[in-house]
């Protein structure tokens, strides 16, 4: 089958869980014999990157503002797909792009339309009233116009049934098992030493909770200076149309040498930051099923994470939850793992075993391909009868 992936910023994945999801899924769909076209935005996809892991990449323009970037890129993508690619499957990623899922219904009625509901984006703090309304309509469109809606967490599956009366198919995010060694030379530019730092890896947007982590880190250092001596906090990530928020974070840490901002990282450097951390923190208050947490666990790291339902699906038995936004409890959790490296290592080992058994991209690709085939057969039957 010919498959078009629409809505992501692009590949190779530089940052963002949706982008990681798309490149991992598309790579495996190619291996299963399908032809995949992934659309990406001109500002995100490097010039000349027209093939990634055998996947065709098409760069589309967009109006690069917080409110118009995604929807304009998705519009160009779906029109290009309908005119030039003519895929068997239009796969929309995210509720914003799903606003356009009606277009292939009009232009390509024989094609299958699939949407993946990655998260309840309208709850994210960066959006205003109009954007929240548009994203709510995108949720409705994801269920109304698609042949099948995929949800990446059981929490989102239940949400879809309650809010829209539609049953979705649960296919989670995943991981690729990794075994890496620590590379001190890749950590040294940031002033970090292996196993002497704690890391958060996420886009710096308010709902990811970096401000909560900084406040908790500083409280932990104040309460237990002997335990925290020599430890650093590495915040790995950058702005996503949230420059004012990033400036706020830097201001919070301006007089604290123990806090390091690395900016966005990828490739070997990102792997080194995963591998060298003593443990990880993920204080996000809104997620679908956080790929960052899955990847942290796949690297054998204990993860302290906010107790939102989507994250608890992963860490309830294999991580350290804390009440979302609770600075004092998060500080206590940081102190507990900082003073007991063996406990952190034991939690990390159990976490790795769990995610390798339950969240593997190979299985996820097989499930997704089966879903495509099922709907393709149904639609072919419908048109054959006509």
Buried (B, 14 or more C-beta within 10 A) or exposed (E): BBBBBBBBBBBBBBBBBBBBBBBBBBBBBBEEEBBBBBBBBBEBBEEEBEEBBEBBBBBBEBEBEEBEBBBBBBBBBBBBBBEEBEBBBBBBBBBBBBBBBBBBBEBBEEBBBBBBBBBBBBEBEBBEEEBBEBBBBBBBBBBBBBBBBBBBBBBBBBBBBEEBEEEBBBBBBBBEEBEEEBBEEBBEEBEBBBBEBBBBBBBBBBBBBBBBBBBBBBBBBEBBEEBBEEBBBBBBBBBBBBEEBBEBBBEBBEEBEBBBBBEBBEEEBBBBBBBBBBBBBBBBBBBBBBBBBBBBBBBBBBBBBBBBBBBBBBBEEBBBBBEBBBBBBBBBBBBBBBEEEEBBBEBBBBBBEBBBEBBBBEBBBBEBBEBBBBBBEEBEEEEEEE
